[in-house]
């Protein structure tokens, strides 16, 4: 969801303004053995929800390297709502790892209690935006972390009868992406991440919080 900074993070865990890398299972032992000169590392939150050896590795690595948790299964855009059990699993991993940042994609992948192995796109409508804003607020309140969703999955083309937020032309799409990002940030009380969203979505206009 999304960029999320914990409300209380020690200086050692903060993500520096430098490039980081993704951490994969096959690199766990190598990282511990060599302590590479890397500013920070990002992992998929869902990969560490089961506990066991992967979580123990990550717990050891994060003592020397700031960690960013990136989730892909919260389904912020789902019309069925957020799965409270999944949200609790995210909370437990975050509590253990104390990440410098957290993020989650704006997408949906949950229907009828079944998780789909994909980041499915949302219709670019005011109704979909309302759902995302509501779920971002719900997530931040539960996790007690202020934050911001990461870029949206490629959008679905809305039906002609739907009131679209994003027009078709590239130049106007940039303006409406900025408007969409601003709406979510204001609703979620995370205006300080406007510059990050502007860079990640390549918005061509200046965002003014």
ChimeraX commands (.cxc) that place a marker at each C-alpha (Angstrom):
marker #1 position 0.00,0.00,0.00 radius 0.5
marker #1 position 1.44,1.46,-0.61 radius 0.5
marker #1 position 4.63,3.94,1.31 radius 0.5
marker #1 position 4.18,3.61,5.07 radius 0.5
marker #1 position 6.52,4.86,7.74 radius 0.5
marker #1 position 6.05,3.61,11.28 radius 0.5
marker #1 position 5.00,6.26,13.76 radius 0.5
marker #1 position 7.95,5.30,15.97 radius 0.5
marker #1 position 11.08,4.06,14.22 radius 0.5
marker #1 position 14.61,4.03,15.59 radius 0.5
marker #1 position 17.29,5.82,13.63 radius 0.5
marker #1 position 18.93,2.51,12.74 radius 0.5
marker #1 position 15.79,1.34,10.92 radius 0.5
marker #1 position 15.10,4.45,8.86 radius 0.5
marker #1 position 15.32,4.06,5.09 radius 0.5
marker #1 position 18.06,6.38,3.78 radius 0.5
marker #1 position 17.66,8.45,0.63 radius 0.5
marker #1 position 19.66,5.93,-1.38 radius 0.5
marker #1 position 18.90,3.03,-3.69 radius 0.5
marker #1 position 18.04,-0.29,-2.07 radius 0.5
marker #1 position 17.67,-3.83,-3.39 radius 0.5
marker #1 position 15.15,-6.65,-3.17 radius 0.5
marker #1 position 16.04,-9.47,-0.77 radius 0.5
marker #1 position 15.24,-13.03,-1.89 radius 0.5
marker #1 position 15.26,-16.27,0.07 radius 0.5
marker #1 position 18.36,-17.59,-1.69 radius 0.5
marker #1 position 20.32,-14.55,-0.55 radius 0.5
marker #1 position 19.58,-14.80,3.19 radius 0.5
marker #1 position 22.69,-16.67,4.24 radius 0.5
marker #1 position 24.97,-14.78,1.87 radius 0.5
marker #1 position 23.79,-11.46,3.29 radius 0.5
marker #1 position 24.44,-12.63,6.84 radius 0.5
marker #1 position 27.87,-14.00,5.93 radius 0.5
marker #1 position 29.13,-11.05,3.88 radius 0.5
marker #1 position 27.22,-8.04,5.27 radius 0.5
marker #1 position 27.10,-6.30,1.86 radius 0.5
marker #1 position 27.31,-2.51,1.68 radius 0.5
marker #1 position 23.64,-1.98,0.79 radius 0.5
marker #1 position 21.64,1.01,2.02 radius 0.5
marker #1 position 18.41,-0.96,2.61 radius 0.5
marker #1 position 16.50,-4.02,1.42 radius 0.5
marker #1 position 12.89,-4.70,0.47 radius 0.5
marker #1 position 10.98,-7.95,0.97 radius 0.5
marker #1 position 7.46,-9.16,0.28 radius 0.5
marker #1 position 5.55,-9.15,3.55 radius 0.5
marker #1 position 3.59,-12.28,2.63 radius 0.5
marker #1 position 6.79,-14.34,2.35 radius 0.5
marker #1 position 7.39,-13.95,6.08 radius 0.5
marker #1 position 3.90,-14.47,7.48 radius 0.5
marker #1 position 4.50,-18.16,8.10 radius 0.5
marker #1 position 7.29,-17.56,10.59 radius 0.5
marker #1 position 9.99,-20.24,10.72 radius 0.5
marker #1 position 13.42,-19.99,9.14 radius 0.5
marker #1 position 12.66,-17.13,6.68 radius 0.5
marker #1 position 11.44,-14.86,9.47 radius 0.5
marker #1 position 14.42,-15.72,11.66 radius 0.5
marker #1 position 16.76,-14.83,8.81 radius 0.5
marker #1 position 15.01,-11.52,8.22 radius 0.5
marker #1 position 15.06,-10.75,11.93 radius 0.5
marker #1 position 18.83,-11.21,11.93 radius 0.5
marker #1 position 19.40,-9.21,8.73 radius 0.5
marker #1 position 17.34,-6.23,9.85 radius 0.5
marker #1 position 19.67,-5.69,12.82 radius 0.5
marker #1 position 22.28,-4.34,10.40 radius 0.5
marker #1 position 20.24,-3.33,7.36 radius 0.5
marker #1 position 17.03,-1.23,7.24 radius 0.5
marker #1 position 14.11,-3.23,5.85 radius 0.5
marker #1 position 11.13,-2.13,3.76 radius 0.5
marker #1 position 8.07,-4.39,3.75 radius 0.5
marker #1 position 6.11,-4.52,0.50 radius 0.5
marker #1 position 2.77,-6.31,0.48 radius 0.5
marker #1 position 0.90,-7.66,-2.52 radius 0.5
marker #1 position -2.07,-9.43,-0.95 radius 0.5
marker #1 position -4.05,-6.87,1.05 radius 0.5
marker #1 position -6.37,-6.13,-1.87 radius 0.5
marker #1 position -6.81,-2.41,-1.21 radius 0.5
marker #1 position -9.16,-2.11,-4.18 radius 0.5
marker #1 position -11.45,-5.00,-3.30 radius 0.5
marker #1 position -15.16,-4.19,-3.18 radius 0.5
marker #1 position -15.51,-6.97,-0.59 radius 0.5
marker #1 position -13.34,-5.17,1.92 radius 0.5
marker #1 position -10.00,-5.99,3.52 radius 0.5
marker #1 position -9.49,-9.42,5.05 radius 0.5
marker #1 position -8.97,-8.73,8.79 radius 0.5
marker #1 position -6.98,-11.94,9.21 radius 0.5
marker #1 position -4.52,-10.88,6.50 radius 0.5
marker #1 position -4.24,-7.42,8.02 radius 0.5
marker #1 position -3.40,-8.99,11.36 radius 0.5
marker #1 position -0.71,-11.12,9.74 radius 0.5
marker #1 position 0.83,-7.97,8.28 radius 0.5
marker #1 position 0.74,-6.33,11.70 radius 0.5
marker #1 position 2.57,-9.24,13.31 radius 0.5
marker #1 position 5.38,-9.18,10.73 radius 0.5
marker #1 position 5.72,-5.40,11.04 radius 0.5
marker #1 position 5.81,-5.61,14.83 radius 0.5
marker #1 position 8.60,-8.18,14.67 radius 0.5
marker #1 position 10.71,-6.58,11.93 radius 0.5
marker #1 position 10.11,-2.89,12.72 radius 0.5
marker #1 position 10.49,-1.81,9.07 radius 0.5
marker #1 position 11.63,1.65,8.08 radius 0.5
marker #1 position 8.99,1.70,5.35 radius 0.5
marker #1 position 5.92,-0.29,4.34 radius 0.5
marker #1 position 4.11,-0.36,1.02 radius 0.5
marker #1 position 1.22,-2.09,-0.71 radius 0.5
marker #1 position -0.01,-2.04,-4.30 radius 0.5
marker #1 position -3.30,-0.44,-5.24 radius 0.5
marker #1 position -4.95,-3.47,-6.78 radius 0.5
marker #1 position -7.42,-6.21,-5.90 radius 0.5
marker #1 position -6.87,-9.96,-5.66 radius 0.5
marker #1 position -9.59,-11.23,-3.31 radius 0.5
marker #1 position -13.05,-12.43,-4.27 radius 0.5
marker #1 position -15.41,-14.66,-2.35 radius 0.5
marker #1 position -12.73,-15.39,0.23 radius 0.5
marker #1 position -10.38,-16.71,-2.48 radius 0.5
marker #1 position -7.03,-15.07,-3.19 radius 0.5
marker #1 position -6.08,-14.75,-6.86 radius 0.5
marker #1 position -2.42,-14.97,-7.83 radius 0.5
marker #1 position -2.28,-11.59,-9.53 radius 0.5
marker #1 position -2.47,-7.84,-8.93 radius 0.5
marker #1 position -5.71,-7.13,-10.75 radius 0.5
marker #1 position -6.49,-3.60,-12.02 radius 0.5
marker #1 position -9.23,-1.26,-10.84 radius 0.5
marker #1 position -11.72,0.73,-12.89 radius 0.5
marker #1 position -10.72,4.38,-12.89 radius 0.5
marker #1 position -13.94,5.64,-11.31 radius 0.5
marker #1 position -14.85,7.73,-8.29 radius 0.5
marker #1 position -16.40,4.66,-6.69 radius 0.5
marker #1 position -13.11,2.74,-6.93 radius 0.5
marker #1 position -11.19,5.72,-5.54 radius 0.5
marker #1 position -13.57,5.86,-2.57 radius 0.5
marker #1 position -12.94,2.17,-1.85 radius 0.5
marker #1 position -9.16,2.61,-1.96 radius 0.5
marker #1 position -9.24,5.69,0.30 radius 0.5
marker #1 position -11.41,3.88,2.82 radius 0.5
marker #1 position -9.14,0.83,2.88 radius 0.5
marker #1 position -5.95,2.91,3.18 radius 0.5
marker #1 position -7.43,4.68,6.18 radius 0.5
marker #1 position -8.56,1.36,7.70 radius 0.5
marker #1 position -5.11,-0.16,7.21 radius 0.5
marker #1 position -3.23,2.76,8.69 radius 0.5
marker #1 position -5.53,2.91,11.68 radius 0.5
marker #1 position -5.11,-0.80,12.38 radius 0.5
marker #1 position -1.35,-0.86,11.87 radius 0.5
marker #1 position -0.88,2.51,13.58 radius 0.5
marker #1 position 1.36,3.56,10.74 radius 0.5
marker #1 position 0.96,6.53,8.44 radius 0.5
marker #1 position 1.57,5.79,4.81 radius 0.5
marker #1 position 0.77,5.80,1.15 radius 0.5
marker #1 position -0.10,3.19,-1.51 radius 0.5
marker #1 position 2.34,2.41,-4.26 radius 0.5
marker #1 position 1.47,2.77,-7.95 radius 0.5
marker #1 position -1.79,1.44,-9.25 radius 0.5
marker #1 position -1.97,-1.70,-11.36 radius 0.5
marker #1 position -2.66,-0.94,-15.05 radius 0.5
marker #1 position -6.20,0.50,-15.08 radius 0.5
marker #1 position -9.30,-1.03,-16.58 radius 0.5
marker #1 position -11.14,1.08,-19.12 radius 0.5
marker #1 position -14.41,2.20,-17.49 radius 0.5
marker #1 position -17.76,1.76,-19.17 radius 0.5
marker #1 position -19.08,4.87,-20.96 radius 0.5
marker #1 position -21.73,5.25,-18.26 radius 0.5
marker #1 position -19.16,5.39,-15.44 radius 0.5
marker #1 position -17.69,8.72,-14.36 radius 0.5
marker #1 position -14.02,8.26,-15.11 radius 0.5
marker #1 position -11.32,9.99,-13.08 radius 0.5
marker #1 position -8.60,9.48,-15.68 radius 0.5
marker #1 position -9.28,10.73,-19.25 radius 0.5
marker #1 position -7.67,8.93,-22.16 radius 0.5
marker #1 position -5.12,11.47,-23.36 radius 0.5
marker #1 position -1.60,11.14,-21.97 radius 0.5
marker #1 position -1.25,14.79,-20.97 radius 0.5
marker #1 position -4.58,14.89,-19.17 radius 0.5
marker #1 position -3.89,11.51,-17.58 radius 0.5
marker #1 position -0.86,13.00,-15.80 radius 0.5
marker #1 position -3.03,15.73,-14.33 radius 0.5
marker #1 position -5.67,13.30,-13.17 radius 0.5
marker #1 position -3.06,10.93,-11.72 radius 0.5
marker #1 position -1.87,13.86,-9.63 radius 0.5
marker #1 position -5.44,14.55,-8.60 radius 0.5
marker #1 position -6.00,10.91,-7.70 radius 0.5
marker #1 position -2.77,10.76,-5.68 radius 0.5
marker #1 position -3.65,14.00,-3.91 radius 0.5
marker #1 position -7.09,12.71,-3.01 radius 0.5
marker #1 position -5.71,9.54,-1.43 radius 0.5
marker #1 position -2.98,11.43,0.42 radius 0.5
marker #1 position -5.35,14.02,1.86 radius 0.5
marker #1 position -7.88,11.37,2.85 radius 0.5
marker #1 position -5.16,9.23,4.44 radius 0.5
marker #1 position -3.38,12.19,6.07 radius 0.5
marker #1 position -0.04,11.46,4.45 radius 0.5
marker #1 position 0.71,14.62,2.47 radius 0.5
marker #1 position 4.42,14.47,3.33 radius 0.5
marker #1 position 4.79,11.59,0.86 radius 0.5
marker #1 position 3.63,13.66,-2.11 radius 0.5
marker #1 position 7.10,13.91,-3.61 radius 0.5
marker #1 position 7.53,10.13,-3.45 radius 0.5
marker #1 position 4.24,9.51,-5.23 radius 0.5
marker #1 position 5.06,12.13,-7.84 radius 0.5
marker #1 position 8.31,10.36,-8.67 radius 0.5
marker #1 position 6.89,6.83,-8.68 radius 0.5
marker #1 position 3.89,7.68,-10.85 radius 0.5
marker #1 position 5.91,10.06,-13.04 radius 0.5
marker #1 position 3.35,12.77,-12.66 radius 0.5
marker #1 position 4.28,15.73,-14.83 radius 0.5
marker #1 position 2.81,18.44,-12.61 radius 0.5
marker #1 position 3.89,19.76,-9.22 radius 0.5
marker #1 position 1.99,18.40,-6.25 radius 0.5
marker #1 position 1.31,20.99,-3.58 radius 0.5
marker #1 position 0.35,19.47,-0.20 radius 0.5
marker link #1:1,2 radius 0.2
marker link #1:2,3 radius 0.2
marker link #1:3,4 radius 0.2
marker link #1:4,5 radius 0.2
marker link #1:5,6 radius 0.2
marker link #1:6,7 radius 0.2
marker link #1:7,8 radius 0.2
marker link #1:8,9 radius 0.2
marker link #1:9,10 radius 0.2
marker link #1:10,11 radius 0.2
marker link #1:11,12 radius 0.2
marker link #1:12,13 radius 0.2
marker link #1:13,14 radius 0.2
marker link #1:14,15 radius 0.2
marker link #1:15,16 radius 0.2
marker link #1:16,17 radius 0.2
marker link #1:17,18 radius 0.2
marker link #1:18,19 radius 0.2
marker link #1:19,20 radius 0.2
marker link #1:20,21 radius 0.2
marker link #1:21,22 radius 0.2
marker link #1:22,23 radius 0.2
marker link #1:23,24 radius 0.2
marker link #1:24,25 radius 0.2
marker link #1:25,26 radius 0.2
marker link #1:26,27 radius 0.2
marker link #1:27,28 radius 0.2
marker link #1:28,29 radius 0.2
marker link #1:29,30 radius 0.2
marker link #1:30,31 radius 0.2
marker link #1:31,32 radius 0.2
marker link #1:32,33 radius 0.2
marker link #1:33,34 radius 0.2
marker link #1:34,35 radius 0.2
marker link #1:35,36 radius 0.2
marker link #1:36,37 radius 0.2
marker link #1:37,38 radius 0.2
marker link #1:38,39 radius 0.2
marker link #1:39,40 radius 0.2
marker link #1:40,41 radius 0.2
marker link #1:41,42 radius 0.2
marker link #1:42,43 radius 0.2
marker link #1:43,44 radius 0.2
marker link #1:44,45 radius 0.2
marker link #1:45,46 radius 0.2
marker link #1:46,47 radius 0.2
marker link #1:47,48 radius 0.2
marker link #1:48,49 radius 0.2
marker link #1:49,50 radius 0.2
marker link #1:50,51 radius 0.2
marker link #1:51,52 radius 0.2
marker link #1:52,53 radius 0.2
marker link #1:53,54 radius 0.2
marker link #1:54,55 radius 0.2
marker link #1:55,56 radius 0.2
marker link #1:56,57 radius 0.2
marker link #1:57,58 radius 0.2
marker link #1:58,59 radius 0.2
marker link #1:59,60 radius 0.2
marker link #1:60,61 radius 0.2
marker link #1:61,62 radius 0.2
marker link #1:62,63 radius 0.2
marker link #1:63,64 radius 0.2
marker link #1:64,65 radius 0.2
marker link #1:65,66 radius 0.2
marker link #1:66,67 radius 0.2
marker link #1:67,68 radius 0.2
marker link #1:68,69 radius 0.2
marker link #1:69,70 radius 0.2
marker link #1:70,71 radius 0.2
marker link #1:71,72 radius 0.2
marker link #1:72,73 radius 0.2
marker link #1:73,74 radius 0.2
marker link #1:74,75 radius 0.2
marker link #1:75,76 radius 0.2
marker link #1:76,77 radius 0.2
marker link #1:77,78 radius 0.2
marker link #1:78,79 radius 0.2
marker link #1:79,80 radius 0.2
marker link #1:80,81 radius 0.2
marker link #1:81,82 radius 0.2
marker link #1:82,83 radius 0.2
marker link #1:83,84 radius 0.2
marker link #1:84,85 radius 0.2
marker link #1:85,86 radius 0.2
marker link #1:86,87 radius 0.2
marker link #1:87,88 radius 0.2
marker link #1:88,89 radius 0.2
marker link #1:89,90 radius 0.2
marker link #1:90,91 radius 0.2
marker link #1:91,92 radius 0.2
marker link #1:92,93 radius 0.2
marker link #1:93,94 radius 0.2
marker link #1:94,95 radius 0.2
marker link #1:95,96 radius 0.2
marker link #1:96,97 radius 0.2
marker link #1:97,98 radius 0.2
marker link #1:98,99 radius 0.2
marker link #1:99,100 radius 0.2
marker link #1:100,101 radius 0.2
marker link #1:101,102 radius 0.2
marker link #1:102,103 radius 0.2
marker link #1:103,104 radius 0.2
marker link #1:104,105 radius 0.2
marker link #1:105,106 radius 0.2
marker link #1:106,107 radius 0.2
marker link #1:107,108 radius 0.2
marker link #1:108,109 radius 0.2
marker link #1:109,110 radius 0.2
marker link #1:110,111 radius 0.2
marker link #1:111,112 radius 0.2
marker link #1:112,113 radius 0.2
marker link #1:113,114 radius 0.2
marker link #1:114,115 radius 0.2
marker link #1:115,116 radius 0.2
marker link #1:116,117 radius 0.2
marker link #1:117,118 radius 0.2
marker link #1:118,119 radius 0.2
marker link #1:119,120 radius 0.2
marker link #1:120,121 radius 0.2
marker link #1:121,122 radius 0.2
marker link #1:122,123 radius 0.2
marker link #1:123,124 radius 0.2
marker link #1:124,125 radius 0.2
marker link #1:125,126 radius 0.2
marker link #1:126,127 radius 0.2
marker link #1:127,128 radius 0.2
marker link #1:128,129 radius 0.2
marker link #1:129,130 radius 0.2
marker link #1:130,131 radius 0.2
marker link #1:131,132 radius 0.2
marker link #1:132,133 radius 0.2
marker link #1:133,134 radius 0.2
marker link #1:134,135 radius 0.2
marker link #1:135,136 radius 0.2
marker link #1:136,137 radius 0.2
marker link #1:137,138 radius 0.2
marker link #1:138,139 radius 0.2
marker link #1:139,140 radius 0.2
marker link #1:140,141 radius 0.2
marker link #1:141,142 radius 0.2
marker link #1:142,143 radius 0.2
marker link #1:143,144 radius 0.2
marker link #1:144,145 radius 0.2
marker link #1:145,146 radius 0.2
marker link #1:146,147 radius 0.2
marker link #1:147,148 radius 0.2
marker link #1:148,149 radius 0.2
marker link #1:149,150 radius 0.2
marker link #1:150,151 radius 0.2
marker link #1:151,152 radius 0.2
marker link #1:152,153 radius 0.2
marker link #1:153,154 radius 0.2
marker link #1:154,155 radius 0.2
marker link #1:155,156 radius 0.2
marker link #1:156,157 radius 0.2
marker link #1:157,158 radius 0.2
marker link #1:158,159 radius 0.2
marker link #1:159,160 radius 0.2
marker link #1:160,161 radius 0.2
marker link #1:161,162 radius 0.2
marker link #1:162,163 radius 0.2
marker link #1:163,164 radius 0.2
marker link #1:164,165 radius 0.2
marker link #1:165,166 radius 0.2
marker link #1:166,167 radius 0.2
marker link #1:167,168 radius 0.2
marker link #1:168,169 radius 0.2
marker link #1:169,170 radius 0.2
marker link #1:170,171 radius 0.2
marker link #1:171,172 radius 0.2
marker link #1:172,173 radius 0.2
marker link #1:173,174 radius 0.2
marker link #1:174,175 radius 0.2
marker link #1:175,176 radius 0.2
marker link #1:176,177 radius 0.2
marker link #1:177,178 radius 0.2
marker link #1:178,179 radius 0.2
marker link #1:179,180 radius 0.2
marker link #1:180,181 radius 0.2
marker link #1:181,182 radius 0.2
marker link #1:182,183 radius 0.2
marker link #1:183,184 radius 0.2
marker link #1:184,185 radius 0.2
marker link #1:185,186 radius 0.2
marker link #1:186,187 radius 0.2
marker link #1:187,188 radius 0.2
marker link #1:188,189 radius 0.2
marker link #1:189,190 radius 0.2
marker link #1:190,191 radius 0.2
marker link #1:191,192 radius 0.2
marker link #1:192,193 radius 0.2
marker link #1:193,194 radius 0.2
marker link #1:194,195 radius 0.2
marker link #1:195,196 radius 0.2
marker link #1:196,197 radius 0.2
marker link #1:197,198 radius 0.2
marker link #1:198,199 radius 0.2
marker link #1:199,200 radius 0.2
marker link #1:200,201 radius 0.2
marker link #1:201,202 radius 0.2
marker link #1:202,203 radius 0.2
marker link #1:203,204 radius 0.2
marker link #1:204,205 radius 0.2
marker link #1:205,206 radius 0.2
marker link #1:206,207 radius 0.2
marker link #1:207,208 radius 0.2
marker link #1:208,209 radius 0.2
view
